[in-house]
């Protein structure tokens, strides 16, 4: 319904922009207000064109990969933000048939499977934990990603999903970011250039830091395609003015003992799996 | 799996805290490092107790309400954060049997239905759009929420989910926040005291601003129950160091024409529904 609503923007634009109520909070002057006055000439009669302009790219299909063990927010963050693109079909695409369970145990019903998808305008590859490591060794998946990538305007990955994209070889020589966990080590395994940013855009390839960074990256993709005004409308819809209750979110901003504990926790969960998968993968993928 | 991993914290704590590698990023000194040195005496041999301490409350069951048209991130943000509570069962609880579709069209498989749940330690009520307005007029749902509230340590609501909680009467005389859209107007309808905060905590009742604010509120709940160190571990897991690509997320930080357009868009979607539901609701609920 939210998607349908977004389609109604064109219908309500004139009404919304010719009605001006006194004392509305959005009448508060400021840099942004000044910007829109400048952009529209008159915020009482701003036109669709002056507010949103024409998209930089024609996007019709967005696909987000899902699999057992995928991180809940790696999927739903980008799905929510990119799903607000106007006139676009956004699908959750599973590796295999059937429902999937996220890393937190939430059961999702995918829209389709990779074997039924031959082209996409935007592909997003979310991360996770052990399920992601398994996908890093899934050569049939890599073949599909490379085939889809030939058709995309943008190919992106979130968090440890960057490991999957990296394993396809598509990040070789590209600046990239990924989850904080062993970030440089993994990016270098895939011959990517560690950028250590919240999200990184190198040519058509977008990569982000962990989990919640997928929302920032997706908003930046919306801004690139539909412009800042459209991205700002999406940000207001999701009331995205974050105020974490305490400092944290990166190893540098986290108490050393906690960051070490988390890294050791992750090592204990994936190192044995990488060892066993590496043994039967033939040509080395990670080690 | 992530949940299971969290249970392993106790097993890996000593290992993680007795291994100190030179040049680790988390060795960077700073206020937080100083804090942990102070808290633990020695970050090389910090104990489980000094790092996490005892929970302020014993929490065993967390339920998040879901329904057709619920906002994807209102559900998955809190589900992801609160689901990392140690030894806790976290359920998505549907109003009716069967799968639900989010406001963005994602199909979820709930864990159970309200008729099968008689008590919870924490109840979270997410918002959405027209599906939320329907829930505001669902008196059987209100009865269930009031019954569950008698058993909770915390009852919370995110975004327009605050309208549902407000309709039960449980927010009367309580400070509360909600989605930016007509925030004071709706809170006053439910005799709550508008706090206009990112999230608000009045006694056992937690309420938050729209969509993404549910993550901030959930982290604050984790901090209250398990302490700052545990909340910081969860923040690092989700790499929650947000960097939106542009200014926005509240009406005051949004171009006036865009904020008016969004408000008019929402008015057009829900006002006719409120009018029709109000006519058959008997005692007035909103109007």
Interface residues (C-beta under 8 A of the other chain):
Chain A: X1 X2 X3 X5 X8 X9 X12 X13 X15 X16 X17 X19 X20 X24 X25 X26 X27 X28 X30 X31 X32 X33 X35 X36 X39 X40 X43 X46 X51 X69 X71 X72 X73 X76 X77 X79 X80 X83 X84 X90 X92 X99 X103 X104 X105 X106 X107 X108 X109 X129 X130 X131 X159 X179 X180 X198 X209 X210 X211 X212 X213 X215 X216 X219 X220 X223 X228 X229 X231 X232 X233 X235 X236 X237 X238 X239 X240 X241 X242 X243 X244 X245 X246 X247 X248 X249 X250 X251 X252 X253 X254 X255 X256 X257 X258 X259 X260 X261 X262 X263 X264 X265 X268 X269
Chain B: X1 X2 X3 X5 X8 X9 X12 X13 X15 X16 X17 X19 X20 X24 X25 X26 X27 X28 X30 X32 X33 X35 X36 X39 X40 X43 X46 X51 X69 X71 X72 X73 X76 X77 X79 X80 X83 X84 X90 X92 X99 X103 X104 X105 X106 X107 X108 X109 X129 X130 X131 X159 X179 X180 X198 X209 X210 X211 X212 X213 X215 X216 X219 X220 X223 X228 X229 X231 X232 X233 X235 X236 X237 X238 X239 X240 X241 X242 X243 X244 X245 X246 X247 X248 X249 X250 X251 X252 X253 X254 X255 X256 X257 X258 X259 X260 X261 X262 X263 X264 X265 X268 X269
